[in-house]
Amino acid sequence: MNERGKRFERGLDGASALSQAEIARLTGLALCEYTQSRLWQTAYASDALYLNHELQCRVGTGRATYHRFDSARRTHLIVFGQKMIVDKWESALHGTGSLERWLTVREIRRYGFFGGRVSLCLALLQTCLHEFAHLLQTVERKRRYRSVHNSAFYATLHRLHDRLDLELAQHQLKALLPPQLASSDVFEASVAPPRRHDSEVASRPFAEGDPVVFQYRQQLVRAFIIKRNRVNYKLKGRGTHSGLIYRCHPSLLSPDLTVAP
């Protein structure tokens, strides 16, 4: 792992030796605590509709961030992906359009949540609200097969935002986070919308020859797509990874906007 991969590049105490992965894991635990104690316990756990339901939260090692319901036990599981946190932090830090690849960030822009402002803090808060809205959607029986992000879901998400005291929520979340992240310059800094070219590149399908970036063993790898199929893309590394061949699912790729079109 290079030095940038070992430490946050901005706003860190020089004496801190926590790795990026460890800070991301602690951040994930903070998202779990916020979702469980501030969203669930404070507002919904005692509601008659939710009395027989239980919520568990945990941190996953990958990017996957999701809500899952065990109907037999009436238990909800929300998982926050550690690499999702790293990806959003990296994108906010470098100001690339890749942050817009996350649905939660596009929701902020599209629906004007938080006044349409995007920051790493707000992106993480929106992640908590988004996954918790899936819990409410499930309990209220508004989730349908192959119709997850439907109009009922977004009505629920808007309801959560209407009830949210944003200033208080930011304060509560920040208090739970590791200081290495909460006190960093990038945490509350606004991220501008991508330029038109960045947005187009971030949203269009990948093609053979496209330059991409992805995380591999906690390193940022730059590569070109040399072959596509329905399951994985074959990639050829460049730069410090020149000559190496990788296979990667397209959902894990982001466009490399440092390469001129």
Salt bridges, closest charged atoms under 4 A:
GLU3 OE2 - ARG7 NE 3.93
GLU9 OE2 - ARG4 NE 3.70
GLU9 OE1 - HIS94 NE2 3.95
GLU22 OE2 - ARG25 NH2 2.83
ASP87 OD2 - ARG63 NH2 3.53
GLU90 OE1 - ARG4 NH1 2.75
GLU90 OE1 - HIS94 NE2 3.35
GLU100 OE2 - ARG109 NH2 3.07
GLU107 OE2 - HIS130 ND1 2.93
GLU140 OE1 - LYS142 NZ 3.60
GLU140 OE2 - ARG159 NH2 2.72
GLU188 OE1 - LYS174 NZ 2.83
ASP198 OD1 - ARG195 NH2 3.19
GLU200 OE2 - ARG196 NH1 3.28
ASP210 OD2 - ARG204 NH1 3.06
ASP256 OD1 - ARG222 NH1 2.95
ASP256 OD2 - ARG238 NH2 2.30
